[in-house]
Amino acid sequence: KAGVTQTPRYLIKTRGQQVTLSCSPISGHRSVSWYQQTPGQGLQFLFEYFSETQRNKGNFPGRFSGRQFSNSRSEMNVSTLELGDSALYLCASSFTQTLAYATEAFFGQGTRLTVV
Amino acid sequence: AQTVTQSQPEMSVQEAETVTLSCTYDTSESDYYLFWYKQPPSRQMILVIRQEAYKQQNATENRFSVNFQKAAKSFSLKISDSQLGDAAMYFCAYRSGNNNAGNMLTFGGGTRLMVKP
């Protein structure tokens, strides 16, 4: 069974540009969450999508957005990049049969974004 | 809001010995889940062990076990017979049992574990 796949693995962007990261969850998983990992702030929750709907959102500016497609694949977008957006972005998928029950999260290898 | 604290930024252990990583959390909820994740240099987060708050019995997975003290809001990870492959960052994480919280995880700051041969 394939794991969580994130593309690309590495990305270098210029300040002011926008970027789109992709995440393909484990087959059958309908919940996809995104996290930002930096040395200073640690691991912070960005948002979660379940059945194409955003279920939760962390404390990030509106420049950070996401979406989920009918096949559960998810993308996150960051517009008007800032130097502080340089981070490892992790995606996690969970098998959530109903909103009342969920298994543990399985993570991808992340996308390393560098903003210059 | 829930918070998770890992007070040991770095720990080291001799190969084949036992080490315990500490984690405390703060919550007003009674229903929740706790996890330990391992992040090796490859960066992929790997689930080590999970504990449901309603279960009194401490979880165990091979060489990994937890000491879950609900009243003290403490959730430590014990690694027995440490191996070189155990060297990694270890994160303690909390997930609410509230349906509205979904699968959101709150992480501690991490503990870097070094294993000496």
Contacts between the chains, C-beta under 8 A, distances in Angstrom:
chain1	res1	chain2	res2	distance
A	31	B	102	7.0
A	31	B	103	5.2
A	33	B	102	7.9
A	33	B	103	5.6
A	33	B	104	6.7
A	33	B	105	7.4
A	35	B	105	7.6
A	35	B	107	7.9
A	42	B	107	6.2
A	42	B	108	7.8
A	42	B	109	5.1
A	42	B	110	6.7
A	43	B	91	6.7
A	43	B	105	7.9
A	43	B	107	4.0
A	43	B	110	7.9
A	45	B	104	5.1
A	45	B	105	6.6
A	45	B	106	7.2
A	48	B	102	5.0
A	48	B	103	5.7
A	48	B	104	5.9
A	50	B	102	6.6
A	50	B	103	8.0
A	55	B	102	4.4
A	56	B	100	8.0
A	56	B	101	6.7
A	56	B	102	4.9
A	56	B	104	5.0
A	58	B	104	7.7
A	88	B	43	6.3
A	90	B	43	8.0
A	90	B	45	6.6
A	92	B	45	7.5
A	92	B	103	7.5
A	92	B	105	7.6
A	94	B	103	4.7
A	96	B	102	7.9
A	96	B	103	6.7
A	99	B	99	5.1
A	99	B	102	7.3
A	100	B	99	5.4
A	102	B	95	7.9
A	102	B	102	7.4
A	102	B	103	5.2
A	104	B	33	8.0
A	104	B	35	6.4
A	104	B	47	5.2
A	104	B	50	5.6
A	105	B	47	7.6
A	105	B	103	5.9
A	105	B	105	6.3
A	106	B	47	7.3
A	107	B	37	7.7
A	107	B	44	5.9
A	107	B	45	3.8
A	107	B	46	7.6
A	108	B	44	7.0
A	109	B	42	6.6
A	109	B	43	5.7
A	109	B	44	4.6
A	110	B	43	5.0
A	110	B	44	7.3
A	112	B	43	7.9
